[in-house]
Amino acid sequence: MMVVRGSVSPAAPGGAVGTSLAADQAPQSVDGRRLAGLLVAIQLFLLLIAAPGYAAHGLRIEWSSVVPQAVVQAMLVGVWFYFQKYPGDSNERAVQDAILVTGLLLLLTNIASPAQYVAVALKRPLVDAALAGADAHLGFYVPALARWTGAHPAVSQVLTLCYFSFLPQCLLPIVLLGVAFKNRSALWEYAFHFHFCLIVTVAVLALFPAECAPQYYGFQPTINQTRLIAQIAALRNGSFHVINFSNIEGLISVPSFHAAGAFMVTWAFRRYRRVFWSLVLVNTGLIAATFMSGIHYFVDVVASVVLFAASVLVYRLWIVRLLSRKNLLAPIALGAEGLEALENGAA
């Protein structure tokens, strides 16, 4: 894997893109190679944890449905190795980072998506009553919100469009931060938040599953959830056995990964005013859609706020300190005499 060379300035370029948000202090540049290694290790851990659960719960993957993802993954690996063999200037290294991050995110989703099914198949007690109770305490009743949305077709259509912008948005930081803006530091931070939030939501699903608000309350959401509800029911009654990647659903209720994704993508562009405020507008609709459409409990979004705040905290307090290039290059800057002095002082 590639060593990230030099610090990356997080300031936004001027002109059409926007200006820097001065309120947010620029973080140290993280060594992309070491962070990539850490993320791969986390993925392997998730894979090892989930793997025994497939056979234990009578689940198997339809491997022919994985072929498209495997082809894309192989193409990404090939392009990355090309850049590795024929390295260019700093601009090309930023593109190489973008390719590597794309591969990491695709690999993670290919591990975590079927792992959801193992999590639900554990048949842990459902927490819908607790989530509905928390909503009631906060003054929210999702069925009434969904009825109101359904009675206003224009609002429903806008919220639905915002909700389904989620997948394209997941690629936006790779394209803009990695390829257009060459901001490798912000790109790697986004990669970490994606891993942290997705893995935590899958873990929470295993421990605290929910059948989802429409099924619990018995109403029709404005965004169709029929297949998702049927899959959860089949997993819990033992009649679901084959995981086909073309039919995979997002089974996670709390915290909402859609809401967490909206937060992490918007956060990634906090130093680019025009992109940032455009995302604030779209993702306000996306987050509202999660409960206004009836798909999620409102408290699922509250939990996502806590989740993403935890991800930012972990990144800044531990990841940056452990993997920042400033720390990695400190021994070189000190030299042999400086290191000897530090060792003598520690002794």
C-alpha positions, 0 to 999 in steps of 0.5 A, a space after each residue: 500500500 501507499 505511503 501518504 507523502 507530505 501534509 495535505 492542506 484542508 483549506 478549500 480552494 477559492 473561486 467556484 468551490 468556496 472558501 474555508 470554514 475558519 471555525 473548524 481547525 484543520 486536523 493533522 494529516 493522517 498516514 493513509 497507508 497505516 489507516 488503510 491497514 487498520 481499516 482492513 484489519 477491522 474488516 477482517 475482524 468483522 468477517 471472522 466474527 460473522 462467518 460462523 453465524 451463516 452455517 449456525 443459522 442456516 444461511 448461505 450466500 448466493 455466490 453468483 450474485 457477488 460476481 458484479 461486485 467482485 469484478 468491480 473490486 478486481 478492477 479497482 485493485 488493478 488500477 491501484 496497482 498500476 498507480 503503485 507501480 507507476 507513481 506520479 506527482 501528488 495529484 496522481 497520488 490523491 487519485 490513487 488514494 481515492 481508488 484505494 478508499 473506493 475499494 475499502 468502502 466496497 469491500 466493507 459493504 460486501 462484508 457488512 451487508 450479509 452480516 446484517 442477516 446473521 445479526 437478525 438471525 440471532 433472534 435477540 429480543 426486539 426493542 421496538 417497544 422501547 424505541 416507540 416509548 422513547 419517541 412518545 417521550 420526545 413527542 413524536 408519533 411516526 404513523 401520524 407523521 407518515 400519514 401527514 407526509 402521504 397527504 402532501 404528495 409534493 412533500 413526499 416526493 421531495 423527501 423520497 428523492 432526498 432519501 434515495 440520494 444516499 448511495 450517490 452521496 456515499 461516492 461524492 467525497 471520493 469523487 470531489 475530495 479525492 479526485 477534484 480537490 485532492 484533499 487526501 486528509 479529508 478523504 481518509 477521515 471520511 473513510 474512517 467514519 464510514 467504517 466506524 458508523 457501519 460496523 457499530 450499526 451492525 453490532 447494535 443490530 445484533 444486540 438490539 434488533 427492531 422489526 421497524 416502525 411500520 411493522 410494529 405500528 401496523 401502517 403503510 410508510 410512504 417509502 415501500 418497505 415490504 421486502 425488508 419487513 418480509 426478510 426480517 420476519 423470515 429471518 426471525 422465524 427461520 424460513 430465510 436461508 439464501 442471501 442474494 446480493 441483488 436483493 439485499 436490504 438495509 435491515 438496520 433500524 437504530 441507529 439509522 445508517 442513512 442519517 449517519 451517512 448524511 452526517 458524515 458526508 456533510 461533515 466531510 465538506 465542512 471546509 467547502 462552503 458551497 458544497 457544504 450548504 448544498 449538502 445541508 439542504 439535501 441531507 436535512 430532507 434525507 434525515 427528515 425522510 427517515 421518520 417523516 416517511 415512517 421508515 424509522 423511529 425518530 429516536 433512530 436519528 437521535 442515536 445516529 447523532 450520538 454515533 457520529 459524534 462518537 466517531 468524530 471523537 474517536 478519530 480526533 482523540 485516537 486515530 489522528 494521534 496514533 496515525 498522524 504524519 507529524 507523529 510518524 516523522 518525529 523520530 526523523 526530525 529528532 535524529 539519533 541525538 534527539 532520540 537518545 536524549 528522549 530515551 535518557 530522559 524517560 529513563 
